[in-house]
Amino acid sequence: MRPRFSLVVTLFLVSGSTGLLYEVAFGKLLGYVFGATAYAVSTVLAAFMAGLALGAHLGGKRASRIERPLVAYGVLEIVVGLVVAASPAALEALTAAYVHVAQRAPGSLAILTAARGALTALVVIVPTVAMGATLPILSRVVAGEVGAESRRRLSFLYAINTAGGAMGALTSAYLVLPALGVRGTIWAAALANVTIGVTAIVVGRRGPAAAQSETNETNEAKAERTKEPAPAAEHGAYREGTALVFAFASGFIVFAAEVVETHLLALLIGNSAYAFGLMLAVFLVCLAIGAARSPALAEKRGDRALALGLGAAAISLAVTMPLWAELPRLFLFAGKHVHSWAGREIVRALAALLILVVPTVFLGTTFPLLLHRVASMRDVGARVGRLTVVNTVGTIFGSIVTGYFILPALGSQGTLIGVVVALAMASVLASRVAGGEKGSPASRFALPAAAIVVVVVLPRWDMARMTNGANVYFSAGPPPDRIEMVREDVHGGVTTVARRGEVLTLYTNGKFQGDDGPEMAAQRRFAHFPSMFLRGTEKRVLVIGLGTGTTLGTIAGYPWERIEVAEISPAIVDASRKYFSGPARGALDDPRTVLALEDGRNHLLVSPGGYDLVTMELTSVWFAGAASLYSREFYELVRSRLAEGGILQQWVQLHHIRRRELAAIVRTLREVFPHVALFVGGSQGILVASERPLVASRAELDRLAKLPAIQETLGGATLPGLLDELVASGEDLDRFVAETEGEPIVSTDDNLFLEYATPKGNVLDYWQSLRETQALLDRYRTKDPAARHLGP
């Protein structure tokens, strides 16, 4: 007697959820080591997927020899749980090994990519191989018998695992990671895997052993098995070679669609950690619904089910393409009526569902339809394994080729059109392979032909509306006069330069990054405030985050020997060089400047250090991943890379932030640096920190003030006069932290406090929150800052 199907489904549902939790948690931990560039993220993802593919291969190859497949599945789940629970401890050794390689091969993308892949594999190979083997092995528990019920069960098992992934994506963002942190999430998921494994072993041992698959069927057995209609794969259509081709194409196209749609959703739905979890959950839910509906589609359409699913995905994706450009209108409308954080998250979810549901449901039918064809075969485990391997390889190629080549070349709309064309062509091919007389050629090719016609006549998207950032605060300013530049890539998202009157403004995914107008004064102060305390030690400086380049241009006015810039987005570099060369004062072409297309944390990690100043011009703290530059571990890394008496400068937002989060930033910084000062310039918060007392030399300031480049960027102010913009320092900041209701949390790489707390401040009104924060800080203002911070 087989184990109850409902029990197997429940176990695989929870397993899918824990698998996604692992992927998210491991992605964060490995990101601290390898960086957050698209190259690093893709390498980690490829290593994960390769492990799954290898597991599917091994599981499929051995599935037919396993007498108790449910017991074997339980053992695999226990292996996953135990190995993953111990993996965080391996990160210290992995970090040291990576730094060793990176320092000996600076700037070599090939060597760094190989090192990232190899080191990631060392950590994830065992659990991912075990995860990948589970579906082929479980297929022998729920399938392998003649009849439609067996085929339905296998498709549903795949669907339920995908639904578990959606559940993991949603709970990781909104519940598990904020509550338990990274390591707590890993250990909780590991405990769940061990529990799943023990349950499966106990239940599996109670039942009789399964018969091994016969490699040489007798004629009588074959005749008995063919009393019911055999799957099409056995009588000509969709032979295994053809099925493998479609499995690869399915993985490639689905992940190509996911890459471009995630890219667009980041622009139009949001960039917070919540938004990314929400978008992934919606995508997986839709895939799961499609997988669950695939048996009904197969039973109704027979051999033509795959062609119909592909054609329907093509036409629905084509028809919904104009909706992408209209999503900002939805957020502007909702902004007038929905004011709570939870309410706005629901609006984001509904927007993602609206845009994804129909095409993604049909995309979700493709691979399960191929599984459906092999479910009644005696060697079901081996066939499922081969299909899964090829499908997984397709996903790897789909994500990399689309992200690095197709998206930058064609843009998001062009890439979506390419996905529609690929789906239409695959539908035509599937229809030809299915053959048969049923249905006229016109009816068989109607959907793919219609999809091609729709994308041909579609108008171009209004990029001014799509990049207005309405999703950020559910409001938007007046439209620009003209969009000067739009650049899309997987590194920086969508980078735009908009002109309004004589002012050029730089945006990333609709979020303001800087301009050549009123914000220039604040951007110049990012350089001037910390430079006051250098005492003539201008040897080596690191600028993290280029933006418009205004801060870099100001830094270049000081007599530095070497200026390093770490910027993650090539599009930002191009925009700064082409449109903001005046504010940047041509600093990118200064012979002292060394540009690294890398995220700042990873640049610091592999750097030998010795910086006299590290200055950061970053986007808001609530951006997914940005909070890793406000954690205790990051500050400790900066301190270890600073020269004696070196200075750290960091921007901190004063708008759309609550007191507790601002106090957490200050407290976390004060945990590492004994001397901290908070300035306010141009309504922007600027933190300056050092291990040495922050005392400027009047004589040194007088020397610097004589340099023409510094006079030019001061805009009529004086360096000693900038001390008047200091708000609080030392014990005054400590009072601000101590009097905050509830003890402010020290934000760490593990607890991710700022990453999940700061997005909730986005519902606050910009001007009101800014005024309230400034008024709050005034209560702790340091009296006579020159007396404390200016020496001879």
GUDREN-371663 format. One record per residue (C-alpha): residue number from 1; residue in one letter; z, x, y. Coordinates in steps of 0.05 Angstrom, whole numbers. Layout:
% residues N
   k r     zz     xx     yy
 NUM A      Z      X      Y
...
//
This chain:
% residues 792
   k r     zz     xx     yy
   1 M      0      0      0
   2 R    -20     28     68
   3 P     31     35    124
   4 R     33    -23    172
   5 F    -23    -15    222
   6 S     23    -37    279
   7 L     70     21    265
   8 V     12     71    265
   9 V    -13     42    330
  10 T     55     47    363
  11 L     64    119    342
  12 F     -6    138    367
  13 L      6    101    433
  14 V     69    142    447
  15 S     34    205    424
  16 G    -22    193    474
  17 S     29    185    529
  18 T     66    249    512
  19 G      0    287    508
  20 L    -17    268    579
  21 L     54    286    602
  22 Y     44    355    571
  23 E    -23    364    605
  24 V      5    346    674
  25 A     69    387    666
  26 F     33    448    636
  27 G    -20    443    691
  28 K     35    450    744
  29 L     70    508    709
  30 L      5    545    697
  31 G    -18    530    768
  32 Y     42    570    794
  33 V     16    630    754
  34 F    -60    624    759
  35 G    -66    588    825
  36 A    -95    520    846
  37 T   -168    539    856
  38 A   -219    499    819
  39 Y   -237    561    777
  40 A   -165    568    754
  41 V   -155    493    741
  42 S   -221    489    702
  43 T   -203    549    660
  44 V   -136    518    641
  45 L   -169    451    626
  46 A   -223    485    584
  47 A   -170    522    543
  48 F   -134    455    531
  49 M   -198    421    510
  50 A   -220    479    466
  51 G   -154    475    429
  52 L   -165    400    418
  53 A   -235    413    393
  54 L   -211    466    344
  55 G   -157    419    320
  56 A   -207    364    309
  57 H   -251    412    269
  58 L   -194    436    225
  59 G   -164    366    217
  60 G   -231    336    198
  61 K   -246    392    149
  62 R   -181    383    112
  63 A   -168    309    120
  64 S   -201    290     54
  65 R   -154    336     15
  66 I    -89    308     43
  67 E    -54    261     -5
  68 R     -6    233     47
  69 P    -42    234    114
  70 L     14    198    151
  71 V     63    252    129
  72 A     14    306    152
  73 Y      8    270    219
  74 G     84    270    225
  75 V     87    345    212
  76 L     35    357    266
  77 E     75    316    316
  78 I    138    355    301
  79 V    100    421    309
  80 V     75    396    377
  81 G    145    377    399
  82 L    179    441    377
  83 V    127    489    404
  84 V    119    454    471
  85 A    194    450    481
  86 A    198    526    475
  87 S    136    541    517
  88 P    167    543    587
  89 A    207    604    564
  90 A    141    641    552
  91 L    119    633    624
  92 E    156    694    650
  93 A    120    740    602
  94 L     54    705    616
  95 T     64    714    691
  96 A     78    788    684
  97 A     16    797    640
  98 Y    -29    760    689
  99 V     -4    799    749
 100 H    -16    863    711
 101 V    -88    844    697
 102 A   -102    815    767
 103 Q    -76    877    802
 104 R   -122    921    761
 105 A   -183    878    771
 106 P   -178    853    843
 107 G   -234    805    862
 108 S   -265    802    792
 109 L   -274    728    778
 110 A   -301    743    707
 111 I   -240    784    687
 112 L   -191    736    719
 113 T   -224    677    686
 114 A   -221    711    618
 115 A   -148    730    629
 116 R   -131    659    650
 117 G   -165    629    590
 118 A   -135    678    540
 119 L    -64    672    568
 120 T    -69    596    571
 121 A    -93    595    499
 122 L    -32    636    478
 123 V     13    583    505
 124 V    -24    519    487
 125 I    -65    537    425
 126 V    -14    514    373
 127 P      4    446    405
 128 T    -68    429    426
 129 V    -96    446    357
 130 A    -42    401    326
 131 M    -58    345    376
 132 G   -133    351    362
 133 A   -123    345    287
 134 T    -85    279    291
 135 L   -143    230    300
 136 P   -184    256    240
 137 I   -123    255    196
 138 L    -99    186    219
 139 S   -169    159    209
 140 R   -155    164    134
 141 V    -94    120    144
 142 V   -130     64    181
 143 A   -202     71    158
 144 G   -245     94    100
 145 E   -251     26     67
 146 V   -312    -19     65
 147 G   -312    -75    115
 148 A   -310    -93    188
 149 E   -234    -90    191
 150 S   -234    -15    176
 151 R   -284     -3    232
 152 R   -244    -45    281
 153 R   -181     -7    265
 154 L   -210     62    278
 155 S   -239     41    345
 156 F   -174      8    364
 157 L   -135     70    344
 158 Y   -177    112    392
 159 A   -168     59    446
 160 I    -93     57    438
 161 N    -87    132    443
 162 T   -128    130    508
 163 A    -83     74    533
 164 G    -23    119    518
 165 G    -55    172    561
 166 A    -59    121    618
 167 M     13    103    608
 168 G     31    177    611
 169 A     -9    187    675
 170 L     25    129    709
 171 T     96    144    687
 172 S     89    218    700
 173 A     73    205    774
 174 Y    120    147    788
 175 L    178    157    741
 176 V    184    216    694
 177 L    166    277    736
 178 P    204    254    798
 179 A    266    238    756
 180 L    266    295    705
 181 G    226    351    737
 182 V    174    392    700
 183 R    218    422    646
 184 G    257    358    636
 185 T    191    321    626
 186 I    168    372    575
 187 W    233    367    536
 188 A    235    291    538
 189 A    163    288    513
 190 A    179    339    459
 191 L    237    297    435
 192 A    191    237    432
 193 N    141    276    391
 194 V    194    299    342
 195 T    218    227    336
 196 I    147    204    322
 197 G    139    258    270
 198 V    203    242    233
 199 T    186    168    233
 200 A    116    181    206
 201 I    142    227    151
 202 V    195    177    128
 203 V    146    119    126
 204 G     90    161     96
 205 R    133    186     39
 206 R    152    115     19
 207 G     81     94      5
 208 P     36    117    -52
 209 A     -7    179    -44
 210 A    -78    167    -18
 211 A   -135    185    -63
 212 Q   -175    245    -42
 213 S   -245    232    -20
 214 E   -297    240    -73
 215 T   -349    291    -60
 216 N   -395    267   -115
 217 E   -397    192   -118
 218 T   -422    159   -182
 219 N   -480    111   -179
 220 E   -433     55   -198
 221 A   -387     71   -141
 222 K   -444     74    -92
 223 A   -470      8   -116
 224 E   -401    -23   -109
 225 R   -393      4    -39
 226 T   -461    -22    -17
 227 K   -444    -94    -35
 228 E   -424   -102     37
 229 P   -471    -81     93
 230 A   -468     -6    102
 231 P   -463     26    171
 232 A   -529     41    203
 233 A   -515    115    197
 234 E   -525    109    122
 235 H   -593     75    124
 236 G   -633    113    175
 237 A   -611     97    246
 238 Y   -561    144    279
 239 R   -560    196    224
 240 E   -504    246    233
 241 G   -546    296    273
 242 T   -567    241    321
 243 A   -496    215    325
 244 L   -472    285    343
 245 V   -523    289    399
 246 F   -498    223    428
 247 A   -425    246    419
 248 F   -440    308    462
 249 A   -478    266    513
 250 S   -421    215    516
 251 G   -370    269    531
 252 F   -415    303    582
 253 I   -432    239    620
 254 V   -362    209    619
 255 F   -331    273    647
 256 A   -387    282    697
 257 A   -371    212    722
 258 E   -297    228    722
 259 V   -307    291    763
 260 V   -348    258    818
 261 E   -306    194    818
 262 T   -241    233    823
 263 H   -272    273    879
 264 L   -290    209    915
 265 L   -224    175    901
 266 A   -187    235    931
 267 L   -228    224    994
 268 L   -222    148    995
 269 I   -157    131    958
 270 G   -111    190    973
 271 N    -90    262    959
 272 S    -17    254    940
 273 A     11    267    870
 274 Y     20    192    864
 275 A    -52    179    881
 276 F    -78    228    829
 277 G    -33    198    775
 278 L    -55    128    795
 279 M   -129    145    794
 280 L   -124    179    726
 281 A    -86    120    698
 282 V   -137     69    723
 283 F   -194    111    694
 284 L   -160    117    626
 285 V   -141     43    624
 286 C   -214     24    635
 287 L   -237     72    581
 288 A   -185     43    534
 289 I   -209    -28    547
 290 G   -280     -7    533
 291 A   -258     28    468
 292 A   -220    -34    446
 293 R   -280    -79    459
 294 S   -330    -34    424
 295 P   -321    -66    354
 296 A   -339   -134    381
 297 L   -400   -105    416
 298 A   -420    -70    351
 299 E   -412   -133    309
 300 K   -452   -174    359
 301 R   -508   -125    375
 302 G   -510    -82    312
 303 D   -553    -20    319
 304 R   -568    -36    391
 305 A   -496    -36    414
 306 L   -497     36    437
 307 A   -561     26    477
 308 L   -531    -36    509
 309 G   -466     -1    527
 310 L   -502     57    559
 311 G   -550     11    596
 312 A   -494    -33    621
 313 A   -455     28    645
 314 A   -517     51    683
 315 I   -531    -15    718
 316 S   -458    -29    734
 317 L   -448     41    763
 318 A   -511     32    805
 319 V   -491    -37    830
 320 T   -421    -14    849
 321 M   -443     48    887
 322 P   -446     13    955
 323 L   -373     -7    947
 324 W   -350     65    955
 325 A   -371     65   1028
 326 E   -333      0   1040
 327 L   -265     21   1014
 328 P   -241     46   1083
 329 R   -249    -25   1109
 330 L   -202    -49   1055
 331 F   -148      0   1076
 332 L   -156    -16   1150
 333 F   -148    -90   1133
 334 A    -88    -77   1088
 335 G    -56    -33   1142
 336 K    -47    -95   1186
 337 H    -11   -134   1132
 338 V     20    -86   1082
 339 H     73    -40   1110
 340 S    116    -18   1050
 341 W    102     44   1009
 342 A    102      4    943
 343 G     55    -47    973
 344 R      6      6    996
 345 E      8     39    927
 346 I    -12    -28    897
 347 V    -70    -32    947
 348 R    -92     37    924
 349 A    -88     15    851
 350 L   -129    -48    865
 351 A   -181     -7    904
 352 A   -188     42    846
 353 L   -193    -15    796
 354 L   -244    -51    838
 355 I   -290      9    841
 356 L   -280     34    769
 357 V   -268    -24    723
 358 V   -337    -49    703
 359 P   -376     17    696
 360 T   -317     54    664
 361 V   -304     -1    613
 362 F   -376      6    589
 363 L   -370     82    590
 364 G   -309     73    546
 365 T   -351     39    491
 366 T   -397     98    478
 367 F   -355    145    435
 368 P   -317     91    398
 369 L   -384     60    378
 370 L   -401    125    344
 371 L   -333    125    310
 372 H   -346     54    289
 373 R   -406     77    248
 374 V   -367    125    205
 375 A   -303     85    195
 376 S   -324     56    128
 377 M   -346    122     97
 378 R   -306    158     44
 379 D   -307    223     83
 380 V   -285    188    147
 381 G   -236    244    167
 382 A   -289    298    165
 383 R   -340    255    203
 384 V   -289    236    256
 385 G   -271    309    263
 386 R   -343    331    274
 387 L   -356    276    324
 388 T   -292    292    362
 389 V   -308    366    365
 390 V   -377    355    393
 391 N   -352    302    442
 392 T   -297    348    467
 393 V   -347    405    477
 394 G   -389    356    517
 395 T   -329    340    562
 396 I   -318    414    576
 397 F   -391    425    596
 398 G   -393    359    634
 399 S   -333    377    678
 400 I   -354    449    692
 401 V   -429    438    703
 402 T   -417    377    747
 403 G   -361    407    788
 404 Y   -391    476    801
 405 F   -465    462    804
 406 I   -487    390    809
 407 L   -435    364    859
 408 P   -444    420    910
 409 A   -520    415    904
 410 L   -528    339    906
 411 G   -465    314    940
 412 S   -424    256    912
 413 Q   -476    202    922
 414 G   -531    245    892
 415 T   -487    263    833
 416 L   -470    190    819
 417 I   -545    175    821
 418 G   -554    232    771
 419 V   -501    201    725
 420 V   -537    133    730
 421 V   -604    166    711
 422 A   -571    203    653
 423 L   -541    138    627
 424 A   -607    102    633
 425 M   -644    157    595
 426 A   -590    158    541
 427 S   -596     82    535
 428 V   -671     87    525
 429 L   -663    141    473
 430 A   -609    101    437
 431 S   -655     40    436
 432 R   -712     81    406
 433 V   -667    111    353
 434 A   -640     43    334
 435 G   -711     18    322
 436 G   -721    -49    289
 437 E   -762   -109    311
 438 K   -708   -149    345
 439 G   -719   -157    419
 440 S   -780   -142    461
 441 P   -789    -74    495
 442 A   -778   -109    562
 443 S   -710   -136    541
 444 R   -689    -70    509
 445 F   -706    -28    570
 446 A   -688    -79    624
 447 L   -618    -51    640
 448 P   -638     23    647
 449 A   -700      5    687
 450 A   -660    -40    733
 451 A   -609     15    743
 452 I   -663     64    764
 453 V   -692     14    813
 454 V   -624      0    844
 455 V   -608     73    857
 456 V   -677     85    886
 457 V   -669     31    939
 458 L   -595     44    955
 459 P   -582     65   1028
 460 R   -545    129   1044
 461 W   -470    123   1052
 462 D   -439    122   1122
 463 M   -401    188   1119
 464 A   -368    176   1187
 465 R   -333    115   1158
 466 M   -319    146   1090
 467 T   -285    207   1122
 468 N   -243    170   1173
 469 G   -179    180   1132
 470 A   -162    106   1130
 471 N   -127    115   1063
 472 V    -76    164   1092
 473 Y    -39    121   1141
 474 F    -79     56   1132
 475 S   -106     65   1202
 476 A   -161    105   1235
 477 G   -180    129   1304
 478 P   -245    113   1340
 479 P   -308    134   1303
 480 P   -338    201   1321
 481 D   -401    207   1361
 482 R   -433    249   1307
 483 I   -417    283   1240
 484 E   -438    355   1249
 485 M   -423    378   1178
 486 V   -408    349   1110
 487 R   -395    396   1053
 488 E   -371    375    984
 489 D   -344    419    929
 490 V   -289    419    876
 491 H   -249    471    914
 492 G   -236    435    980
 493 G   -259    364    968
 494 V   -300    336   1026
 495 T   -299    380   1088
 496 T   -326    349   1151
 497 V   -334    370   1224
 498 A   -337    311   1271
 499 R   -356    310   1345
 500 R   -324    264   1395
 501 G   -347    280   1465
 502 E   -341    355   1473
 503 V   -286    363   1420
 504 L   -301    385   1349
 505 T   -250    366   1296
 506 L   -243    392   1225
 507 Y   -223    346   1168
 508 T   -209    354   1094
 509 N   -216    289   1055
 510 G   -208    252   1120
 511 K   -143    289   1138
 512 F   -140    325   1206
 513 Q   -139    401   1200
 514 G   -151    424   1272
 515 D   -197    420   1332
 516 D   -223    461   1390
 517 G   -189    415   1440
 518 P   -117    393   1451
 519 E    -89    420   1385
 520 M   -110    492   1400
 521 A    -46    507   1438
 522 A     -2    490   1377
 523 Q    -48    529   1331
 524 R    -42    591   1375
 525 R     33    585   1375
 526 F     33    590   1299
 527 A     15    662   1312
 528 H     54    676   1376
 529 F    123    650   1356
 530 P    133    697   1296
 531 S     98    755   1329
 532 M    152    758   1383
 533 F    201    785   1331
 534 L    159    840   1300
 535 R    186    899   1342
 536 G    121    939   1339
 537 T    110    934   1263
 538 E     40    906   1265
 539 K     11    938   1202
 540 R     -6    884   1151
 541 V     -9    808   1159
 542 L    -27    752   1112
 543 V    -55    686   1139
 544 I    -50    629   1088
 545 G    -97    572   1104
 546 L   -155    585   1151
 547 G   -166    516   1182
 548 T   -208    523   1244
 549 G   -190    597   1248
 550 T   -153    589   1315
 551 T    -89    619   1287
 552 L   -128    676   1256
 553 G   -163    689   1322
 554 T    -95    693   1357
 555 I    -67    739   1303
 556 A   -128    784   1312
 557 G   -108    793   1386
 558 Y    -47    833   1363
 559 P    -56    906   1343
 560 W    -55    895   1267
 561 E    -83    948   1221
 562 R   -102    899   1165
 563 I   -110    823   1167
 564 E   -114    786   1101
 565 V   -136    713   1098
 566 A   -126    668   1037
 567 E   -167    604   1039
 568 I   -181    560    979
 569 S   -243    525   1005
 570 P   -309    560   1019
 571 A   -330    500   1060
 572 I   -272    511   1108
 573 V   -294    583   1117
 574 D   -365    562   1133
 575 A   -341    509   1182
 576 S   -295    558   1218
 577 R   -350    611   1224
 578 K   -404    563   1247
 579 Y   -368    511   1290
 580 F   -302    543   1312
 581 S   -323    615   1324
 582 G   -299    608   1396
 583 P   -227    587   1381
 584 A   -227    636   1322
 585 R   -252    690   1369
 586 G   -298    716   1315
 587 A   -239    740   1274
 588 L   -272    728   1207
 589 D   -322    783   1224
 590 D   -268    830   1250
 591 P   -271    895   1208
 592 R   -195    890   1199
 593 T   -202    821   1166
 594 V   -205    815   1090
 595 L   -221    745   1064
 596 A   -198    721    995
 597 L   -223    653    969
 598 E   -157    640    935
 599 D    -96    597    945
 600 G    -41    632    983
 601 R     13    630    930
 602 N    -31    663    878
 603 H    -54    715    929
 604 L     18    733    943
 605 L     35    735    868
 606 V    -17    787    852
 607 S    -10    826    917
 608 P     31    890    920
 609 G     63    864    984
 610 G     86    903   1044
 611 Y     69    848   1095
 612 D    101    850   1163
 613 L     82    777   1174
 614 V     61    719   1130
 615 T     37    660   1170
 616 M     15    593   1142
 617 E    -30    541   1174
 618 L    -29    486   1121
 619 T    -44    413   1112
 620 S     13    363   1105
 621 V     69    374   1055
 622 W     52    309   1018
 623 F    -16    334    994
 624 A    -14    343    919
 625 G      5    416    906
 626 A     22    433    978
 627 A     96    426    965
 628 S     93    487    920
 629 L     89    527    985
 630 Y    156    497   1007
 631 S    196    511    944
 632 R    252    560    933
 633 E    210    600    884
 634 F    155    607    935
 635 Y    203    631    989
 636 E    232    681    940
 637 L    161    706    926
 638 V    147    714   1000
 639 R    212    751   1011
 640 S    194    799    954
 641 R    126    813    987
 642 L    151    824   1058
 643 A    163    893   1086
 644 E    232    908   1112
 645 G    246    863   1170
 646 G    183    822   1155
 647 I    173    752   1183
 648 L    152    687   1151
 649 Q    122    631   1194
 650 Q    109    562   1166
 651 W     84    497   1197
 652 V    125    435   1183
 653 Q    105    365   1203
 654 L    150    325   1250
 655 H    112    260   1242
 656 H    111    215   1181
 657 I    172    251   1153
 658 R    242    226   1140
 659 R    305    264   1157
 660 R    324    278   1085
 661 E    257    312   1070
 662 L    258    353   1134
 663 A    330    374   1118
 664 A    309    393   1048
 665 I    255    440   1076
 666 V    304    473   1122
 667 R    358    479   1069
 668 T    309    508   1018
 669 L    285    560   1068
 670 R    357    577   1088
 671 E    375    588   1014
 672 V    327    647   1013
 673 F    325    673   1085
 674 P    390    683   1123
 675 H    357    678   1192
 676 V    315    616   1208
 677 A    291    586   1273
 678 L    254    521   1286
 679 F    205    517   1345
 680 V    166    458   1369
 681 G     99    471   1401
 682 G     48    417   1416
 683 S     90    366   1376
 684 Q     85    412   1315
 685 G    144    441   1279
 686 I    141    516   1268
 687 L    193    551   1224
 688 V    205    626   1231
 689 A    247    662   1179
 690 S    269    734   1164
 691 E    322    773   1128
 692 R    334    809   1194
 693 P    363    774   1256
 694 L    308    742   1297
 695 V    316    782   1361
 696 A    256    797   1404
 697 S    251    861   1445
 698 R    236    848   1518
 699 A    204    916   1525
 700 E    159    902   1465
 701 L    139    834   1492
 702 D    121    865   1559
 703 R     77    915   1522
 704 L     41    861   1483
 705 A     32    817   1544
 706 K    -12    870   1575
 707 L    -64    863   1519
 708 P   -123    821   1545
 709 A   -131    783   1479
 710 I    -59    760   1480
 711 Q    -62    740   1553
 712 E   -124    699   1537
 713 T    -92    661   1480
 714 L    -25    648   1516
 715 G    -60    599   1563
 716 G    -17    617   1623
 717 A     49    620   1585
 718 T     90    684   1575
 719 L    117    711   1510
 720 P    190    709   1533
 721 G    178    640   1560
 722 L    159    615   1491
 723 L    231    621   1470
 724 D    244    559   1511
 725 E    206    521   1457
 726 L    257    541   1405
 727 V    296    479   1384
 728 A    349    503   1336
 729 S    368    564   1296
 730 G    424    591   1252
 731 E    486    548   1251
 732 D    453    493   1292
 733 L    403    483   1236
 734 D    460    485   1186
 735 R    494    428   1223
 736 F    430    388   1220
 737 V    428    398   1145
 738 A    502    385   1134
 739 E    503    320   1174
 740 T    443    291   1137
 741 E    465    231   1096
 742 G    469    251   1023
 743 E    467    325   1007
 744 P    395    350   1020
 745 I    362    374    957
 746 V    336    445    949
 747 S    263    435    930
 748 T    242    477    870
 749 D    180    486    827
 750 D    217    448    773
 751 N    246    387    809
 752 L    184    376    854
 753 F    227    339    903
 754 L    183    347    965
 755 E    119    332    926
 756 Y    144    263    907
 757 A    188    247    967
 758 T    144    264   1026
 759 P     86    216   1011
 760 K    134    158   1022
 761 G    139    178   1096
 762 N     66    161   1107
 763 V     83     88   1119
 764 L    120    107   1182
 765 D     86     98   1249
 766 Y     59    165   1276
 767 W     86    162   1347
 768 Q    151    128   1330
 769 S    167    177   1274
 770 L    149    236   1318
 771 R    193    212   1376
 772 E    251    197   1328
 773 T    246    266   1295
 774 Q    244    302   1363
 775 A    303    261   1388
 776 L    341    277   1325
 777 L    328    352   1331
 778 D    349    350   1404
 779 R    420    334   1381
 780 Y    423    403   1348
 781 R    386    442   1401
 782 T    408    514   1410
 783 K    434    525   1480
 784 D    404    584   1518
 785 P    358    610   1462
 786 A    341    672   1503
 787 A    413    694   1501
 788 R    413    691   1425
 789 H    342    715   1410
 790 L    321    762   1466
 791 G    344    834   1469
 792 P    326    896   1509
//
